[in-house]
Amino acid sequence: MRMAFTVDVEDWFCSPDLSLSEWEGYELRLEKPLHQILDLLDENAATGTFFVLGCLRRDDLT
């Protein structure tokens, strides 16, 4: 059986309700769960597609 597995990688505080400057004050919580998922995929010889979200400030584009 063939299956597709995808993950949207986004930290818990990424929300349009918070400004980007507020994001800096929150603890990052992605590393441990991502390693758990990657280990499970490895143990089962499985693959997946990870969509990693990021943000660009206007200053980053110049």
Biotite code that builds the C-alpha atoms (Angstrom):
import biotite.structure as struc

atoms = struc.array([
    struc.Atom([0.000, 0.000, 0.000], chain_id="A", res_id=1, res_name="MET", atom_name="CA", element="C"),
    struc.Atom([1.323, 3.452, -0.897], chain_id="A", res_id=2, res_name="ARG", atom_name="CA", element="C"),
    struc.Atom([0.652, 6.411, 1.337], chain_id="A", res_id=3, res_name="MET", atom_name="CA", element="C"),
    struc.Atom([1.596, 10.071, 1.403], chain_id="A", res_id=4, res_name="ALA", atom_name="CA", element="C"),
    struc.Atom([2.825, 11.693, 4.592], chain_id="A", res_id=5, res_name="PHE", atom_name="CA", element="C"),
    struc.Atom([3.234, 15.448, 4.957], chain_id="A", res_id=6, res_name="THR", atom_name="CA", element="C"),
    struc.Atom([4.061, 17.706, 7.885], chain_id="A", res_id=7, res_name="VAL", atom_name="CA", element="C"),
    struc.Atom([3.540, 21.452, 8.159], chain_id="A", res_id=8, res_name="ASP", atom_name="CA", element="C"),
    struc.Atom([6.385, 22.672, 10.363], chain_id="A", res_id=9, res_name="VAL", atom_name="CA", element="C"),
    struc.Atom([5.310, 25.714, 12.304], chain_id="A", res_id=10, res_name="GLU", atom_name="CA", element="C"),
    struc.Atom([5.891, 26.649, 15.919], chain_id="A", res_id=11, res_name="ASP", atom_name="CA", element="C"),
    struc.Atom([2.934, 26.979, 18.272], chain_id="A", res_id=12, res_name="TRP", atom_name="CA", element="C"),
    struc.Atom([3.020, 30.769, 18.535], chain_id="A", res_id=13, res_name="PHE", atom_name="CA", element="C"),
    struc.Atom([2.990, 31.491, 14.792], chain_id="A", res_id=14, res_name="CYS", atom_name="CA", element="C"),
    struc.Atom([-0.296, 33.265, 14.432], chain_id="A", res_id=15, res_name="SER", atom_name="CA", element="C"),
    struc.Atom([-1.645, 36.277, 12.617], chain_id="A", res_id=16, res_name="PRO", atom_name="CA", element="C"),
    struc.Atom([-2.890, 37.428, 16.032], chain_id="A", res_id=17, res_name="ASP", atom_name="CA", element="C"),
    struc.Atom([0.708, 38.153, 17.113], chain_id="A", res_id=18, res_name="LEU", atom_name="CA", element="C"),
    struc.Atom([3.102, 40.572, 15.492], chain_id="A", res_id=19, res_name="SER", atom_name="CA", element="C"),
    struc.Atom([6.454, 39.231, 14.287], chain_id="A", res_id=20, res_name="LEU", atom_name="CA", element="C"),
    struc.Atom([8.231, 41.244, 16.972], chain_id="A", res_id=21, res_name="SER", atom_name="CA", element="C"),
    struc.Atom([6.224, 39.360, 19.638], chain_id="A", res_id=22, res_name="GLU", atom_name="CA", element="C"),
    struc.Atom([7.394, 35.979, 18.294], chain_id="A", res_id=23, res_name="TRP", atom_name="CA", element="C"),
    struc.Atom([10.912, 36.567, 19.625], chain_id="A", res_id=24, res_name="GLU", atom_name="CA", element="C"),
    struc.Atom([9.637, 36.364, 23.211], chain_id="A", res_id=25, res_name="GLY", atom_name="CA", element="C"),
    struc.Atom([8.278, 32.823, 22.907], chain_id="A", res_id=26, res_name="TYR", atom_name="CA", element="C"),
    struc.Atom([10.075, 29.546, 23.533], chain_id="A", res_id=27, res_name="GLU", atom_name="CA", element="C"),
    struc.Atom([10.805, 27.411, 20.442], chain_id="A", res_id=28, res_name="LEU", atom_name="CA", element="C"),
    struc.Atom([9.267, 23.932, 20.771], chain_id="A", res_id=29, res_name="ARG", atom_name="CA", element="C"),
    struc.Atom([9.932, 22.331, 17.395], chain_id="A", res_id=30, res_name="LEU", atom_name="CA", element="C"),
    struc.Atom([13.202, 20.445, 17.873], chain_id="A", res_id=31, res_name="GLU", atom_name="CA", element="C"),
    struc.Atom([12.064, 17.529, 20.089], chain_id="A", res_id=32, res_name="LYS", atom_name="CA", element="C"),
    struc.Atom([8.840, 16.663, 18.192], chain_id="A", res_id=33, res_name="PRO", atom_name="CA", element="C"),
    struc.Atom([10.600, 16.938, 14.815], chain_id="A", res_id=34, res_name="LEU", atom_name="CA", element="C"),
    struc.Atom([13.309, 14.526, 15.959], chain_id="A", res_id=35, res_name="HIS", atom_name="CA", element="C"),
    struc.Atom([10.613, 12.117, 17.187], chain_id="A", res_id=36, res_name="GLN", atom_name="CA", element="C"),
    struc.Atom([8.881, 12.189, 13.796], chain_id="A", res_id=37, res_name="ILE", atom_name="CA", element="C"),
    struc.Atom([12.159, 11.779, 11.912], chain_id="A", res_id=38, res_name="LEU", atom_name="CA", element="C"),
    struc.Atom([13.149, 8.839, 14.144], chain_id="A", res_id=39, res_name="ASP", atom_name="CA", element="C"),
    struc.Atom([9.791, 7.129, 13.521], chain_id="A", res_id=40, res_name="LEU", atom_name="CA", element="C"),
    struc.Atom([10.159, 7.586, 9.790], chain_id="A", res_id=41, res_name="LEU", atom_name="CA", element="C"),
    struc.Atom([13.703, 6.200, 9.939], chain_id="A", res_id=42, res_name="ASP", atom_name="CA", element="C"),
    struc.Atom([12.670, 3.171, 12.036], chain_id="A", res_id=43, res_name="GLU", atom_name="CA", element="C"),
    struc.Atom([9.980, 2.329, 9.486], chain_id="A", res_id=44, res_name="ASN", atom_name="CA", element="C"),
    struc.Atom([12.024, 3.098, 6.357], chain_id="A", res_id=45, res_name="ALA", atom_name="CA", element="C"),
    struc.Atom([9.403, 5.685, 5.479], chain_id="A", res_id=46, res_name="ALA", atom_name="CA", element="C"),
    struc.Atom([9.647, 9.115, 3.956], chain_id="A", res_id=47, res_name="THR", atom_name="CA", element="C"),
    struc.Atom([7.597, 12.263, 4.120], chain_id="A", res_id=48, res_name="GLY", atom_name="CA", element="C"),
    struc.Atom([7.425, 15.785, 2.845], chain_id="A", res_id=49, res_name="THR", atom_name="CA", element="C"),
    struc.Atom([7.990, 18.613, 5.304], chain_id="A", res_id=50, res_name="PHE", atom_name="CA", element="C"),
    struc.Atom([6.658, 22.071, 4.547], chain_id="A", res_id=51, res_name="PHE", atom_name="CA", element="C"),
    struc.Atom([8.760, 24.476, 6.594], chain_id="A", res_id=52, res_name="VAL", atom_name="CA", element="C"),
    struc.Atom([7.222, 27.880, 7.116], chain_id="A", res_id=53, res_name="LEU", atom_name="CA", element="C"),
    struc.Atom([9.259, 30.989, 7.544], chain_id="A", res_id=54, res_name="GLY", atom_name="CA", element="C"),
    struc.Atom([8.787, 34.691, 7.551], chain_id="A", res_id=55, res_name="CYS", atom_name="CA", element="C"),
    struc.Atom([10.513, 37.470, 5.701], chain_id="A", res_id=56, res_name="LEU", atom_name="CA", element="C"),
    struc.Atom([10.491, 41.017, 6.894], chain_id="A", res_id=57, res_name="ARG", atom_name="CA", element="C"),
    struc.Atom([10.509, 43.785, 4.355], chain_id="A", res_id=58, res_name="ARG", atom_name="CA", element="C"),
    struc.Atom([14.062, 44.636, 5.550], chain_id="A", res_id=59, res_name="ASP", atom_name="CA", element="C"),
    struc.Atom([15.220, 41.121, 4.580], chain_id="A", res_id=60, res_name="ASP", atom_name="CA", element="C"),
    struc.Atom([14.257, 41.706, 0.956], chain_id="A", res_id=61, res_name="LEU", atom_name="CA", element="C"),
    struc.Atom([16.492, 44.720, 0.344], chain_id="A", res_id=62, res_name="THR", atom_name="CA", element="C"),
])
